[in-house]
Amino acid sequence: MKNKDNIIDFTAYVKEKPQKVNKKKLFMVLGAVAAIAAAGAVLFLSGRKNTGAKKTYPIIAGGDLIATPTLIAKPSGPAAAPDESIQAFREGLELSVGQEITFGRYKFDRDGTAEPVCWQVADTFEGSALIVTKNIVDVMCFSKAGHVTWEESDIRASLNGNFYNQVFTEKEKEHIMCIEVDNEDNEACGIDGGHDTADNVFILSPEEMERYRIEADSLLTPYAYFRLNEADRAESVKYWLRLPGGCDEQDRGMSLVTVAAENGSILYRGVSATAGNVGIRPAVWIKYSN
């Protein structure tokens, strides 16, 4: 399904098909409803109040990253090899690089009201696609403890915990591929990039930004904008990349992490991992077709 801006709504593709109506059961249900309605009318006319419990609906709660996912499909060439057990979005659906899609819902407005998340297709491979959020969707520090590796970062725990559970429904999660994320060393400073990780959601590295020709500059959503301190508010801010920062030996031990700058360049020296005025553009691999 496409909207007026020609953006594909992925959420519409993954919803379950409505079940066929069983006419016999339908008549039984309608009869029961009629009986209940009649009883309700009697109560109303007699002045009695209906004291039945109010119906509540479950809320998808966030959580921490508890265990490493079992499904790992390491990218080989342009993308991860798709797992056959993941249900296809829809037969015949095709995506192309540069296309915009909506998938999942996240806080968008100033008050935190959720809206469909807009993603850009960065790469495709045999029915799977790498998608990256078009906008900076939130701001947070990379690591409160000053860790510079993706493996130990607070962002990784948040994206694969709270973000993953709040943005995607269980049906949508069936189409998200868990991949092995390659965490490179910062060779200029001799800083270890940490172990490779298995993640559902991640952020791009500088090498991936160049490989997929991702435009580094990006605007903030209203929610992300008002999450910043007033002095830091601007249409665009730096956002985190997946590589320890630093350009020479003098930068070792300074807890720096590489970022994409407001002007579209990549700052390899980076900023402090504890900085809270830096944005995030999450990325996921999705399986959309067999």
N, C-alpha and C positions, 0 to 999 in steps of 0.2 A: 504494500500500500504506500502511495506517495502523497505528500501534502502539496500545497500550492507552491512551495519552494523547491519541489522535486526532490525532497529528502525522503528516503525510504524509512518507514517505521518498522523496525525489526521486532519490536514488542508484539505487534499485531501478527507477525508470522509465527511466533512461538506459542501463542495461546492455544489451549486445547480446543478441538472441534466440539461443538454442542452435540450432546447425545440425542438419539432419536426418541420421540415421545411415544410411550406405551399408552395407547388410548384407553385400555381397560383400567390401568393404574390411574390415568388422568381423571376418569370419571369418579373413581373411588376417592381420590384426593379432593375433587371439587365437592363431592357429597359431604366429606368430612369438614371442609371449609364452611360449607353452608350451615352445617349443624353448629359449628363453633360460633359463626356469625349470629345465629339465632339466639344462642345462649348468651352471647355478649349483649345483644339487644335487651334481653330480659334483665340482665344485671344493670344496664344503663337506666332502663325505665324505673327500676326499683330503687335507684339512687345509690347503689353500691359501687365501690371503686374496684378496679382490676389491680390486684396487688402482685401480679406475676413479675418475675425477675426480668430486668432489662437485658436484652441481648447484647453481648459484647463480641468484638471481633479480634482475632489474634493480631499482634503487631510483631513484625520481623525485628528481633532484637540483634544488636551488634555483639561481637565477641572477639576474643583474641585468637591469634594464630596458634592452634593447639598441636597440630601434627602435620608432617609433610604429606601432601596429597600423593596418592598412589599412581595416578595417571601422569606419565611424563612422556612428552613427545618433543625431543630436542630438535630445534630448527636445523634443517639440512638444506643449504642453499637459501632460497628466498623465504622459507617459512617452515613451520613444524609439520611433520608428517601427520595427517589427520588420523584420529582414532575411529575405527569403524563402529565402535559401540555408541558413539554420540549420535543422537537422533538428528536428522537433517531438518533445517528450518522449513524448507519447502522445495519440492521438486522443480527444477528449472530456474530457480533464482540465481542470478548472476550479479556479482559485485565487481567493481573496477577501481583501480587506484585513483584517489582523489575524490571519490564519491563521498557524500555525507549521508549518515544514517542516524536514526535515533534508537537507543537500546538502553533499557533500564531507566530508573528515575533517581535523581539526587537533588539535594537542597540547591535552589536556584535564586529565589527572591531574597530580599534583605531579611525578611522574617523567617527564612529557612523553609519556606514552602517548596515542596519538591516538584520538579518538572522533568520531562523526558530529557535524557542526556544526549547531546549531539556529538557524534564521533566522525572522524575522517578515516577513510580506508587508506592505510599506508602500504599494504602489500597483500597479494592473494596467492594462494597455492593449492590447487586440487581441492576446491570446495571449502577451504579455510581462509581466513583473512585476519590480518593484523589491523586493529583499529585503535586510534588514539583520540582522546577528547579534543574537540576543536578549541575549547576554552580552558583557561585555568579555573578549575572547579573548586579549589580550596587552597588555604595557606596553612602551613605548619612547619615546625622545625624538622630537620632531617633526623636528628638524634639528640635528646635532652642530655644524654651522657657524653656527647661529643664523638660518638662512633662515626667513622667515615666509610664503612663498608655497607653495601646494600643488605648483606646477610644479617647484620646486627642492628639495622636502622629501625627507628620507631615508625617510619613511613611504611616499610614493608609489612610490619605487624598490623598497622592500621588499614592499609589497602586490602590485605588478604583476610582481615577480620571484619571490623565495623563497616568499611566501605563496601566490601563484597556482599555482606549480608543485607545491608540497607538498600543498595542500588538494584540488585537483581532478585527476581522471584526464583523459587525453586525450579520452575519450568525453564526460565532463562539460563540458570546455572548449568543446565544440561548441555548447553551449546558453547560453554566457555571451556577452552582447552587449558589444562595445566601443562606448562612447558618448563624445560630446564633453562634457567636464565644464566647466561655466561657473564661472570663478573671479572672483568679484566683488571690487571694491575696498572697503577700509574707509574710507568717506567721512567718518566722524567725525574720523579722524586724517589723512586725505589719503594713505593708504598704498595703493600699487598692489597689486592682488591677483594680478598675474602674467598670463601668457597662458592662454587656454583650453587644455585638454589632452585627449588621447584615451586613455582608460583602460578596462581590464577590471574593475579593483577600485578603489574610492575610499572616502572618508569623506564624511559629509554636511556641508553648510554649515548655519549657524543658520537661514537662510531655508528650507532644505529640511526641517529639523527641525519648523518651524512649519507648513509646507505639508502635510506628511504626518502631522502630529500624532504625532510620535514621542515616547514617554515618555523624558525625558532621563536619569532615574535608571536604573542598570543594575548588576547584580551581576557579580562577577568569576568566571571559572572557577578551579578550584584551581590550574591551571598559572599563570595570570596573577597570582593572589594570592601565590604563593610566588616569583614573579619580582621582587616588590617587596622593598625593604629592609625589615627587620623593623619598623622604626619607622613605616613608611608603610602597613603592612598593615591593611586594613579590608574589610568586605563590599562596599563600593562606593567607587570613586575617580572623580576627574575623567577625562574622555576627550576626545580632540582633535576639533575641528571644522575645517572647511575655510574659514577666514577669518583674515587677519592681525588680531591683537588690538590693543586700545587704545581709549580713550574720548575723548581730547582731544589737543591738540597736544603736551602734555608727555610723552605716551607714545610719540611718534615716536622711532625709533632704539633702542628697548629690546628688540627681538626678541621681541615677545609674540604669542601665537597664541590665538584664542578656544577655549574649552573648555565642555563641559557639566559642571555641578557635581553633587556627590553628592546634593544636595537636589532635583534636578530642574530647577534654573534654568540659564540660559545666562550665562556670565561673558564679556561682550564685551571687557572689559579683558584677560582671558586670563592666561596664565602664560608663563614663559620657554620659548622653542622648544627649549632644550637640556635641559629638565626630563625626567628619566628615569622619574618615578613617575606618568605619565599613561597612561591606557589607550587602546585602539582598538576601535571597532565597525565593521568593514568592511561595505561595501555593494556589491551587484552587480545589474545588470539581466540577467534570464534570459529566454530564449525557450522557452516550454513547450508551445505549441500553434500550429497553422497558423491 
